[in-house]
Amino acid sequence: MKIIVNGEPASTDAATLAELLAELELADAIVATAVNGDMVRAARRTATPIADGDRVEILAPMQGG
């Protein structure tokens, strides 16, 4: 299916947000996630479906100074 990840078109076979993160090699990363503008807590990622046309945002914390 076709989705948008961080503003970029992407194709995926993932059925859930957790599967998408695994596909992107981010399953163990500390990230914040949102689907279609709604924040998704880490505990809910396996129960959060991904559908054709969804917009997924994946944000990682950054350090700097």
Secondary structure, 3 states (H helix, E strand, C coil): CEEEECCEEEECCCCEHHHHHHHCCCCCCCCEEEECCEEECHHHHHHCECCCCCEEEEECCCCCC
